[in-house]
Amino acid sequence: FWTADTYQGAPTTVTGYLSVISKGAAAFTLMTILTKVFAPMTEQWMAVLYVVIVLSITVANLFAVRQKELKRFMAFSSISQAGYVMLAVLANSSMGVAALSFYVLVYVAANLAVFSVIGVVEENNNGKTDIDDYNGLYSTNPKLALLMTLALFSLAGIPPFAGMFSKFFVFMAAFEEGSTLTHIVVFVALINTVISLYYYLLIVKAMYIKGAEHPLPTFKSDCNTRLALAICTAGVLLFGVCSCVYEWIFAAA
């Protein structure tokens, strides 16, 4: 709930920064500490991670479905994504390090794309960020709606976008760990992927299907925003199909 309040209350640019940088740094730091410092206590910290991962993904998904404000929605989405990131820690191997690194890289591209669109819409909508404000966005701003859809599809893990490959590598790394409990956690995460697909599609439905009496007017974003969206969208589209990216990360790991 602290995360949701912070995401909603902070300026959108700050929220976007917090959503990716702090999470990525925390994930790498936690993995390093657990695998290096607490290596003799693997059984103990893995038991804790099982509970944390299942609760993070499941509870966050259930709360995300209930949200009407987009920044609070993205807050619970980020908590769920953190649970998927932690699956790579369970692998406790070089494959896990590579999967975590690739997941964070893809997540940065997709999440910053979403927050870039939120920021543009917020500027042209008197600071409002409710999901209902996106009703009919495609009819007035089709490019923004398309870029938002691509980023959301990547976060949901829909092929052929990079998010699908990042989730696959995380699941594969965790499954390779071999224990029955890890396999059960991976299965729970897979089930939750279906739930997350549902609530991401709620935003897509608002943009493409729902009508609005007074839809947002057509507007243009500034050059910096267009450049940021182009870079993030390229990452969402290319990181998944350019296998050299993951291969380079795996070799480094």
Summary of the structure (lengths in Angstrom):
residues: 253
radius of gyration: 18.1
end to end distance: 34.4
largest distance: 61.9
contacts: 878
relative contact order: 0.15
helix: 83%
strand: 1%
